[in-house]
Structure formats: C-alpha cells, structure tokens
C-alpha cells in the first residue's frame, strides 16, 4: 500500500492553481489571418455555473491546433491556469489528466493512474477560471464523461470530426486560408529562414497547395532550408509527389507532414475499406461539386447505402464536405493530389489500389453519363459531369493503361457530341483529338471505334468552320470505311454523304455533286427508298443542284422528297 505524506492528503477543492500553470506547446512564431475564427473564440460568454465548450474542427493540416494555441497564448492573463492535453485517444486523455494532477500536487505522483485522473476531474469541477484544451479529439464520445462532470470552466477542443458533438458543444468549421494570408505565411517562413520569394511565385505555389496551412508551412520550410526555387519545388511536386508530400524540413516531426496527417485520419476509418477506396476514386475528379449521380457509382458493387455511409464517414472526419441541398461532394485539391499518388510506404496508397481507383473513377463516369445527348432533360446532368471528365482526362494522361484509354475514348466521343450540340466545338475538338490518338494507339487504325473517331473529329472541325482540317479527315474516313467495312456498310454510306456535305460547304460543287449522287444511289440500293437516310439523301442532292443553279434537276427531287 502506498503511504503518502500528510501534505499530499489535501482535497482538490483546497488546492489552488499555482501561478503560471501553463503547458502550451511551442507553435510557429508566424501566425497570419484567422481574424474571424479568433473573434469567434472571443465571443463565448462564461456564466457562473456553466461550462463553455467550443470545438474547432476541420481537415487535418487546416491549422486547428495552431489557432487554439495562438488564442490561448494571447489570453493567458484571463485564466488562472491553461492545460493542454493531446486527447487523440482515451488513454492519452487520461494521461493528460494525470499530468495535471501531478502538476498541481506533485506529492500524489505515487498514486495509481485512475486515482490521479479522478483527482484532476474533481479539481476542475470545484474550481473556475481555468482553460482546458483537448487537442485532436478523434471521437466526441471520448470526452463526453469529462465534459458532463464539469459544471463550469472553459474547454477548447480541436478535432477532425465534424459530427457527433453533444448539444453542450459549440462547433466551428475551420477552412483554408485566404489566398493573401497563405502567401503571407509562405513568404514569412521563407524570410525567417533567410530566403526570398517573389510574390507571383508565392501565389502560384499557394494556389497549387490549395492554401492549406500545413502544406504551405511544409513547403516554406523546405524552400528556406534547401534554397529551392518555387519553379523547382513545383517541378519536384509534379515529378516526385510521394516524396514531396511526405518530406519536410530536417528535424521536422514526420507526423507533421500532410501525407502523414491524412494517413492517420484514414487509419481511424480502416475498420471499413470502402471510405479509403472512395477517396482514392474521388481524387481523379474536379475538387468541387462531384454530384451524387456520380459518386454513388464508386462503390464497386458495395451498394448505395454502403457508399452513402462511407461518404458520410469521410465527411465526419472533414476529408470531404457534402452540400446539404444537392448532396454534391467537395474534396480539397491537395487531399485529392495525395490520395492519387502511390506510395508503397502508405497502406492507404498502395500502387495497385491507386490503379484500381483510377479505373473505378473512369467506369463510374462512363456509367453516370446520360445516353441521349439530344434530350434537353439530360443537359443539366451533362453539365455537372463535364468538369469531372476534364479533370479525369488531364490527371490520368501519364498513368492510364490501355484499358483506361479505350474507356476514356468512348467517354470522350460521347461527350463531344453533347459539346457540339451545345455550340462548343473547340472543347469537343480537344476531346476528339485525344480519343482518336488513344484509339489509334490501342485499337489500331482499322478498328470501327477508330473510324468513328476520325469521322467525329472531322465533324467537329466542320462545326468550328475549319474546313481545311475537316476535308482531309472526311476523305480519310471514307477511304478507311470503304477499305475496312466495304462500300455497302451504313457507316460507309454516311461517310460518302459527310464528305459531299463538307465539299458543298467549301463551295466545291464539282466534288460535292457526284458524291451526293453516289450517296443516293447507294442508299436506294442498300437501304431501300423508304429509309430515313435515303430520304435525307434525296433532299441533299436536290439542295446541291439548287446551289449549282440546276433547278431542272433540283425541283423534281424536292417534289419527290416532299412526297416521300
């Protein structure tokens, strides 16, 4: 049995806080912005007999702990004691309370930990004027008992969790820095290290990092220590992302780099592999407004309820946000960049898992796109998907497998038809050039999908008024269709008509008229007089005769077209 000295046997209510009882961690000397958040912390009214609990939550690396440490340091005179506890687990919370007891009453150190924890809770319950900071709480339930036993005082909580807080807790979501604030932070860190950075370069780097404080801090420390230029840093970030997301300055704690911070978050969700799979797939889309019609296809057979639950869990840890009205998802661009970067040392970013996620993202977009681009009711859906198709294509170029390229070519061809119908031929041309390149590379020049891509690209150039590009492609399309498919194939018949039409548009009626005549003859022979393509060919030939001033040929054909 432990025998304590008499001076240790003092009730908690009889032990005052010693002067200067503060254990705030050392934080960056440089602090920028956050005026609104600091003001929010100022506004809490502390009434007698009431415990004030405020929780600052947000994405890992957003600066929650830095904010709270800054506020506490500037309000030291308003509190009799300030005690910081890293509360990322029940054991860590208990250890912090035990340390508080020992700081208040060192003679009790020989007691068992449960007794020391209980003594600290009783001390907090019977005193006021203290500030207790519970940093990095992973589950609100871990602090519920402690908060429930404290009738007064002030508690500040930081957490990645956005949900699950009891009614007594007032939450604040912390977002990224404003662009100017991020630049000021980066410039200040580089300057403290004796370096110099130009404002334009700083702005470009901060934008690439999504104005995330931890990423800006990590980059600034790296620039200051290595004297690397912004241009070289961006190049290294593009060429060696796994290393750059993982590495910080010399002597920096490994867990304080963005890759490690988010690895810890995903560790907390590792009881179910679906959240991690979803995040890796979402990483290939545009960061904002990922519609529910798209993300619920990412479950890879898991089912809609399971996918919805997994998205909700990611939102609960601020790895993404969900628009309450539209259910669209937003993921910070840097979270996406890390999530799609393979790293053999990270269990959540194994190379094979990244490859699978890329294929899943491509398949989901293909599945989510509407079938009929001509139906106006599908246009809102198309418009929400196009930014994500853009992002997928741009982010997969360097990594896409042959299977990815074929699937994307199919997607790009379909999307280009919508873009052409919406009067956006330049966007469609960019898509179709990529689709044709991929089809030729993977499928070969004679594959039907390649032939279709040649014809579609020619049509897009024609829509853009670039007949100099369109005519050679239409000529190539007809030559290839005759060689591969034969003269009587429907695609060959369509190619004859397409080439005739573009010659007419170019004013070359000498080339156009024989092709329109041939198109009509072939359609009557292959499809019959009553086929819609035959009827269109009659009208087309009549129109080109009229353009040539040959009304004797044109009028009977127009009469026949109307009769038919």
C-alpha atoms as one frame of an Amber mdcrd trajectory, in Angstrom:
protein
   0.000   0.000   0.000   1.269   3.467  -0.967   1.858   5.763   2.025   1.557
   9.456   1.160   2.998  12.372   3.114   0.495  14.439   5.050   0.837  17.459
   2.749  -0.351  15.297  -0.159  -3.638  14.442   1.514  -5.308  17.694   0.517
  -8.748  17.720  -1.059  -8.858  19.004  -4.647 -11.067  21.931  -3.667  -8.334
  23.134  -1.287  -5.558  23.180  -3.902  -5.345  26.474  -5.819  -3.764  26.692
  -9.212  -0.151  27.745  -8.889   0.846  30.920 -10.666   1.785  30.390 -14.286
   0.398  26.866 -14.668   0.531  26.818 -18.479   1.785  24.000 -20.698   1.004
  25.313 -24.188   3.048  23.610 -26.908   5.574  25.556 -28.908   3.953  26.742
 -32.129   5.189  28.665 -35.144   6.182  32.199 -34.291   4.480  33.289 -37.506
   0.689  33.455 -37.430  -1.430  35.058 -40.137  -5.133  35.695 -40.660  -7.919
  33.828 -38.875  -9.452  37.028 -37.523 -12.995  35.635 -37.778 -12.090  32.405
 -36.008 -10.224  34.234 -33.253 -13.224  36.513 -32.862 -15.496  33.509 -32.580
 -13.362  32.167 -29.720 -13.619  35.582 -28.053 -17.416  35.624 -28.117 -18.107
  32.772 -25.696 -19.849  34.178 -22.642 -18.816  32.438 -19.469 -21.595  32.471
 -16.906 -21.369  31.184 -13.320 -22.232  27.526 -13.076 -21.836  26.951 -16.824
 -19.098  25.086 -18.631 -18.257  26.604 -22.003 -17.147  24.065 -24.606 -16.066
  25.109 -28.106 -14.871  22.628 -30.733 -12.771  23.741 -33.700 -12.973  21.071
 -36.390 -11.621  20.749 -39.918  -9.377  18.854 -42.287  -6.070  17.604 -40.924
  -3.463  20.317 -41.525  -6.013  23.133 -41.635  -4.445  24.806 -38.576  -6.865
  23.957 -35.742  -4.233  23.419 -33.084  -2.239  26.444 -34.212  -5.342  28.618
 -33.962  -6.261  27.447 -30.487  -2.667  27.711 -29.244  -2.468  31.248 -30.602
  -5.723  32.280 -28.948  -4.757  30.712 -25.615  -1.309  32.356 -25.648  -2.853
  35.797 -26.183  -5.393  35.250 -23.371  -3.075  33.884 -20.679  -3.881  36.710
 -18.310  -7.588  35.845 -18.383  -7.133  32.322 -16.989  -5.721  31.082 -13.705
  -4.317  28.041 -15.484  -4.147  26.706 -19.038  -3.704  22.978 -19.511  -3.133
  21.386 -22.934  -3.892  17.680 -23.412  -3.297  15.743 -26.615  -6.551  13.795
 -26.474  -6.416  11.606 -29.573  -7.360   8.514 -27.551  -8.965   7.756 -24.162
  -5.552   6.689 -22.875  -3.970   9.961 -23.979  -6.786  11.947 -22.370  -6.306
  10.067 -19.103  -2.545  10.637 -19.274  -3.111  14.361 -19.688  -5.402  14.486
 -16.650  -2.875  12.502 -14.626  -0.196  15.011 -15.604  -2.469  17.847 -14.464
  -2.802  16.252 -11.032   0.959  15.842 -10.715   1.499  19.456 -11.768  -0.970
  20.646  -9.128   0.073  18.242  -6.370   3.440  16.588  -7.094   3.307  14.566
  -3.888   0.447  12.486  -5.354   2.606  11.115  -8.175   2.916   7.701  -6.496
  -0.839   7.062  -6.665  -2.291   4.766  -9.340  -3.251   6.490 -12.579  -7.040
   6.035 -12.153  -6.865   7.820  -8.808  -4.809  10.645 -10.285  -7.243  11.041
 -13.167 -10.189  11.226 -10.765  -8.399  13.794  -8.628  -7.873  16.036 -11.674
 -11.527  15.833 -12.687 -12.615  16.726  -9.152 -10.168  19.658  -9.127 -11.576
  21.006 -12.393 -15.136  20.551 -11.119 -14.612  22.642  -7.989 -12.519  25.460
  -9.477 -13.146  28.050 -12.149 -11.053  30.415 -14.225  -9.177  27.582 -15.930
  -8.835  26.809 -19.627  -8.593  23.149 -20.647  -7.552  22.409 -24.252  -8.290
  18.940 -25.614  -6.320  18.667 -28.836  -7.060  16.291 -31.714 -10.077  14.523
 -30.225 -10.898  11.615 -32.532 -14.302  10.725 -31.099 -16.634  13.087 -29.208
 -17.691  10.157 -27.027 -14.190  10.047 -25.539 -14.705  13.386 -23.778 -18.440
  13.140 -23.020 -17.998  11.863 -19.460 -15.390  14.500 -18.606 -17.438  17.382
 -20.008 -20.561  16.129 -18.298 -18.906  16.241 -14.889 -17.633  19.819 -15.123
 -20.173  22.448 -14.026 -18.082  25.454 -15.037 -14.829  26.480 -16.669 -13.781
  26.651 -20.301 -12.839  23.833 -22.666 -11.487  24.230 -26.177 -11.471  21.154
 -28.378  -9.757  20.564 -31.702 -10.824  17.652 -33.861 -11.027  16.360 -37.386
 -14.528  15.193 -36.590 -17.359  17.372 -37.869 -20.230  15.387 -36.355 -21.279
  13.651 -33.180 -20.797  16.563 -30.763 -23.206  16.757 -27.806 -25.527  19.747
 -27.554 -23.321  21.423 -24.951 -20.511  21.795 -27.524 -20.474  24.736 -29.939
 -18.622  23.706 -33.115 -16.685  25.860 -35.603 -15.581  24.592 -39.008 -12.132
  25.911 -39.906 -11.382  26.296 -43.616  -8.239  27.012 -45.615  -6.501  30.392
 -45.531  -7.472  33.232 -47.798  -5.036  33.446 -50.767  -3.341  36.587 -49.442
  -2.972  35.046 -45.984  -1.402  31.892 -47.430   1.092  33.995 -49.387   1.935
  35.957 -46.248   2.530  32.719 -44.338   4.748  31.250 -47.035   6.697  34.486
 -47.515   7.196  34.872 -43.774   8.506  31.312 -43.294  10.930  31.647 -46.190
  12.081  35.040 -44.880  12.643  33.668 -41.374  14.973  31.120 -42.946  16.923
  33.827 -44.727  15.393  33.221 -48.147  13.495  35.382 -50.594  10.444  34.508
 -52.677   8.741  36.660 -55.279   5.030  37.409 -54.763   3.900  35.856 -58.051
   5.778  32.632 -57.335   4.430  32.520 -53.797   0.876  32.975 -55.066   1.305
  30.209 -57.658   2.695  27.769 -55.107   0.000  28.544 -52.536  -2.685  28.031
 -55.172  -1.165  24.668 -56.096  -1.251  23.714 -52.404  -4.878  24.812 -52.078
  -3.961  27.407 -49.396  -3.784  24.612 -46.793  -1.739  25.951 -43.851   0.232
  22.781 -43.100   1.138  22.317 -46.762   2.189  25.965 -47.049   4.227  25.643
 -43.852   5.848  22.428 -45.089   6.711  23.977 -48.456   8.033  27.170 -46.893
  10.315  25.282 -44.532  11.606  23.172 -47.429  12.280  26.256 -49.572  14.049
  28.042 -46.729  16.225  25.090 -45.805  17.188  23.925 -49.294  17.123  27.322
 -51.063  14.994  25.650 -53.734  13.182  27.993 -56.120   9.416  27.958 -56.449
   9.724  26.671 -60.005  11.923  23.784 -58.910   9.614  22.981 -55.994   6.598
  22.802 -58.318   8.598  20.608 -60.690   9.587  18.268 -57.854   5.973  18.204
 -56.684   4.868  17.114 -60.157   7.672  14.594 -60.740   8.101  13.159 -57.230
   4.823  13.815 -55.404   5.098  10.944 -52.928   8.467  12.209 -51.664   7.408
  15.849 -51.536   4.135  15.177 -49.678   5.988  13.009 -47.185   9.152  15.045
 -46.592   9.522  18.254 -44.639  12.454  20.177 -43.272  15.279  18.469 -41.445
  14.321  17.725 -37.855  10.617  18.170 -38.510   8.398  15.539 -36.903   7.378
  13.040 -39.585   3.765  13.112 -38.432   3.598  16.845 -39.201   3.698  16.412
 -42.968   0.492  16.355 -44.974   0.854  12.752 -46.130   1.291  11.519 -42.561
  -1.526  13.684 -41.177  -4.055  12.224 -43.595  -2.695   8.704 -43.186  -3.579
   8.942 -39.507  -7.086  10.068 -40.418  -7.599   7.124 -42.755  -6.217   4.806
 -40.093  -9.219   5.821 -37.976 -11.525   4.672 -40.794  -9.653   1.455 -41.549
 -12.314  -0.783 -39.984 -14.091  -0.468 -43.345 -12.043  -0.374 -46.589 -14.796
   1.455 -48.506 -14.057   5.045 -47.319 -10.448   4.740 -48.445 -11.487   3.265
 -51.795 -13.970   6.088 -52.331 -11.451   8.798 -51.501  -8.915   7.353 -53.931
 -11.563   7.296 -56.691 -12.856  10.797 -55.928  -9.267  12.017 -56.240  -9.442
  11.771 -60.046 -12.334  14.226 -60.416 -12.555  18.000 -60.166 -12.408  19.039
 -56.494 -15.809  20.712 -56.345 -19.433  19.729 -56.974 -19.000  15.995 -57.532
 -22.681  15.094 -57.954 -24.389  12.276 -56.138 -25.289  10.772 -59.505 -21.549
  10.222 -59.961 -20.164   9.380 -56.545 -22.764   6.754 -55.737 -21.379   4.712
 -58.692 -17.987   4.419 -56.979 -18.884   1.624 -54.593 -17.700  -1.128 -56.939
 -20.681  -3.286 -56.048 -20.912  -2.210 -52.405 -24.442  -0.835 -52.826 -25.842
   2.651 -52.465 -26.471   2.551 -48.673 -22.885   1.456 -48.012 -21.473   4.137
 -50.320 -23.626   6.829 -48.718 -22.485   5.733 -45.263 -18.815   5.740 -46.332
 -19.098   9.247 -47.806 -20.713  10.345 -44.560 -17.804   8.956 -42.551 -15.290
  10.788 -44.725 -17.293  13.965 -44.181 -17.354  13.323 -40.445 -13.540  13.480
 -40.486 -13.512  16.543 -42.773 -11.799  14.629 -45.574 -14.578  15.959 -47.788
 -17.690  18.087 -47.446 -21.253  17.431 -48.572 -23.600  20.140 -49.805 -26.768
  19.621 -47.724 -29.030  20.809 -50.548 -27.579  18.978 -53.564 -25.600  16.183
 -51.844 -22.679  17.109 -54.109 -19.251  16.387 -52.635 -16.212  18.693 -52.460
 -12.697  17.370 -51.784  -9.721  19.657 -51.148  -7.462  19.560 -54.195  -4.409
  18.653 -52.115  -6.261  15.779 -50.451  -7.000  14.569 -53.968  -3.393  15.004
 -55.076  -2.081  12.947 -52.161  -4.838  10.321 -52.460  -3.999   9.595 -56.110
  -0.230   9.481 -55.521   1.025   5.920 -54.970   3.353   5.369 -52.020   4.430
   1.822 -51.083   5.066   3.004 -47.512   1.464   4.173 -47.012  -1.118   1.386
 -46.535  -3.832   3.655 -47.951  -1.930   4.495 -51.160  -0.562   1.217 -52.419
   0.220   1.377 -56.167  -2.267  -1.360 -57.110  -5.004   0.386 -55.137  -4.305
   3.674 -56.954  -4.557   1.891 -60.327  -7.852   0.301 -59.302  -9.212   3.656
 -58.129  -8.366   5.292 -61.450 -10.207   2.574 -63.352 -13.167   2.827 -60.961
 -13.371   6.592 -61.467 -13.341   6.163 -65.251 -16.004   3.457 -65.234 -18.227
   5.463 -62.888 -18.140   8.494 -65.191 -18.986   6.307 -68.176 -21.898   4.789
 -66.266 -23.170   8.132 -64.959 -23.270   9.914 -68.315 -26.715  10.126 -69.958
 -27.362   8.010 -73.035 -29.006  10.659 -75.210 -27.164  13.970 -75.526 -30.013
  15.361 -77.651 -32.581  15.118 -74.844 -32.752  18.536 -73.091 -33.694  16.863
 -69.802 -30.200  15.313 -69.706 -28.333  18.580 -70.243 -28.059  19.572 -66.544
 -26.505  16.181 -65.808 -24.071  16.534 -68.704 -23.040  19.989 -67.483 -22.254
  18.702 -63.991 -20.157  15.847 -65.403 -18.055  17.730 -67.966 -15.674  19.345
 -65.370 -15.014  15.902 -63.902 -14.383  14.412 -67.341 -11.882  17.240 -67.927
 -10.142  16.504 -64.628 -10.077  12.739 -65.153  -8.529  13.055 -68.603  -5.895
  15.609 -67.578  -4.878  13.707 -64.440  -4.653  10.235 -65.996  -2.607  11.009
 -69.110   0.685   9.988 -67.540  -0.654   6.844 -65.867  -3.517   5.493 -67.988
  -3.414   1.849 -69.022  -4.559   0.738 -72.465  -7.877  -0.264 -70.913  -8.235
   3.204 -69.359  -7.533   4.829 -72.718 -10.146   2.804 -74.568 -12.806   3.505
 -71.929 -11.940   7.196 -71.921 -12.017   7.369 -75.728 -15.576   6.033 -75.651
 -16.462   8.597 -72.975 -14.818  11.465 -74.855 -16.526  10.619 -78.129 -19.915
  10.583 -76.428 -19.264  13.810 -74.524 -18.032  15.584 -77.644 -21.444  15.079
 -79.271 -23.047  16.905 -76.347 -20.477  19.700 -76.572 -21.022  20.101 -80.312
 -24.770  20.239 -79.790 -24.212  22.933 -77.138 -22.170  25.046 -79.562 -18.753
  24.326 -78.049 -16.743  22.808 -80.929 -13.309  23.803 -79.590 -13.861  21.818
 -76.392 -15.197  18.919 -78.458 -12.165  19.023 -80.777  -9.788  18.726 -77.805
 -11.700  15.676 -76.587 -11.872  14.066 -80.026  -8.178  14.553 -80.790  -7.343
  12.730 -77.575  -9.896   9.994 -78.311  -8.516   9.461 -81.818  -4.939   9.326
 -80.543  -5.868   6.696 -77.969  -7.930   4.625 -80.403  -5.121   4.556 -82.934
  -2.567   3.661 -80.274  -4.545   0.908 -78.567  -7.029  -0.373 -81.173  -5.245
   0.372 -84.435  -6.276   2.357 -87.494  -8.819  -0.159 -88.792 -10.915  -0.635
 -85.650 -14.536   0.591 -86.014 -14.098   2.863 -82.984 -11.074   4.460 -84.652
 -13.040   5.021 -87.850 -15.840   6.624 -85.827 -13.335   8.872 -84.052 -11.894
  10.098 -87.373 -15.385  10.957 -88.619 -16.367  12.662 -85.350 -13.230  14.804
 -85.309 -13.841  15.821 -88.923 -17.398  16.810 -87.996 -16.158  18.882 -85.062
 -13.718  20.783 -87.302 -16.564  21.381 -89.741 -18.739  22.760 -86.916 -15.877
  25.070 -85.959 -15.662  26.320 -89.544 -12.189  24.837 -90.050 -12.799  23.126
 -93.396  -9.066  22.919 -94.047  -8.847  20.371 -91.215 -12.266  18.814 -91.821
 -11.978  17.876 -95.526  -8.816  15.697 -95.281 -10.275  13.874 -92.292 -13.591
  13.213 -94.051 -11.648  11.969 -97.088  -9.615   9.683 -94.847 -12.761   8.461
 -93.103 -14.384   7.483 -96.411 -11.248   5.760 -97.705 -10.843   3.767 -94.486
 -14.523   2.805 -94.299 -14.513   1.512 -97.888 -11.355  -0.484 -97.229 -12.315
  -1.901 -93.839 -16.115  -2.063 -93.894 -16.929  -2.216 -97.589 -18.975   0.059
 -99.829 -22.356  -1.060 -98.538 -21.803  -0.635 -94.793 -24.060   2.038 -93.201
 -21.002   3.873 -91.880 -19.543   3.983 -95.386 -22.801   5.353 -96.775 -22.789
   8.029 -94.063 -19.154   8.876 -94.838 -19.981   9.452 -98.530 -22.706  11.883
 -97.519 -20.477  13.620 -94.937 -17.707  14.227 -97.456 -20.176  15.502-100.028
 -21.651  17.878 -97.462 -18.288  19.382 -96.465 -17.340  19.868-100.140 -20.607
  21.748-100.591 -19.829  23.876 -97.525 -16.455  24.683 -99.066 -18.166  25.726
-102.327 -16.610  22.829-104.292 -19.776  21.667-106.060 -17.748  19.803-108.654
 -16.672  17.396-105.891 -19.925  17.549-103.948 -22.497  16.731-106.675 -21.038
  13.343-107.784 -20.748  12.267-104.120 -24.357  13.242-103.354 -25.467  11.350
-106.471 -23.471   8.323-105.366 -24.851   8.578-101.814 -28.431   8.495-103.107
 -27.772   5.595-105.476 -26.096   3.525-102.752 -28.779   4.274-100.137 -31.567
   3.235-102.522 -29.731   0.015-103.360 -28.681  -0.922 -99.819 -31.362   0.617
 -97.584 -34.356   0.983 -99.861 -36.359   4.003-100.965 -38.179   4.485 -97.667
 -35.209   4.513 -95.276 -34.695   7.867 -93.478 -31.108   8.035 -94.733 -32.369
   7.605 -98.326 -34.965  10.347 -97.839 -32.260  12.665 -96.482 -30.041  11.851
 -99.461 -32.802  12.834-101.905 -33.133  16.194-100.168 -29.360  16.728-100.010
 -28.954  16.082-103.744 -31.824  18.448-104.564 -30.213  21.158-102.411 -26.808
  20.875-104.094 -28.420  21.032-107.549 -30.177  24.218-106.473 -26.861  25.624
-105.232 -25.405  24.878-108.664 -28.322  26.699-110.347 -29.633  23.478-111.932
 -33.304  23.900-110.999 -34.330  21.408-113.643 -32.651  18.701-111.577 -33.466
  20.226-108.185 -37.248  20.757-108.443 -38.237  17.137-109.232 -36.041  15.899
-106.376 -37.567  18.373-103.888 -41.028  17.262-105.058 -40.052  13.631-104.582
 -38.570  14.358-101.151 -41.790  16.006-100.035 -43.943  13.214-101.436 -41.817
  10.531 -99.819
